[in-house]
């Protein structure tokens, strides 16, 4: 069972990136979609993992409020 967490203030970019992670995109595709470099995507994802106390991208996507995955698990 995944426990919802209180997420500190999110930026629009963080929300966009976590939604793309939740949809299954890899860093290269996220970078292309957001018009940023892959290194920047890695930085955002590392920050998100730290904020959510998650060890993996899928767990972070489930914990993040408002993603399709969090909605499916009832964590809105």
N, C-alpha and C positions, 0 to 999 in steps of 0.2 A: 504494500500500500504506500502511495506517495502522499506525503503530508504537505499541504500548501504552505508557502512561506510568504511573509510580508516582504514585498520587493521594494527596495528603495526607489526613489524617483527615477523613472526611466526616461531616456531620451527617445525621440521619434526614431532615430537611427537604430537604437538598441531594439526597440519593438519591431522594426522592420526586419532586422537581422534574425531575431529569434523566430519570427514568423517564417522566414525562409528556411531556417534550420528545421523547424517543425514540419515543413513541407518536404524535407528530404534533400534539399540542395547541398552540394559540397561547397567548400570555400571558393573555388574557382568560379562557380556559377553565381554564388552570392556576390562576389566582387564585380562580376560583369553586370549583374542586375542593378547593383547600387552605384556603379561607376566609381569604385574605390579599389585600391590594391588588395591583393590577397593578404599581405602582412597586416593591413588595417582590419580586415575581417577576423584574422586570428586574434588580434588584440581585443576586439569587441567580444569575441566568443570567450576568451579567457576571463575578461571582466565579468561577463554574464555568469560564467561557471562559478566564479568567486562569490558574486552577489547571492547566487541561489544555493551555494554550498553543494554544488553538484559535481560529480566526477565525470559525467558524460553529457554529450549534446542531447541525446534523447530525454534523459532525466530532466535536464534544464528546460527543454521545450514543454514537458508535461507540467513542470512547476510554475512556469511563467503564465500569469493570468491573461486570459484573452486569446491564447492560441487555440487552434482547432483541437490539439491534443489535450489541453487542459480542460476544454469544454466537454470533450468526450469522456473524460474521467470525472467530471463534476467538480473541478477545482476552480471554477470561475470566481 
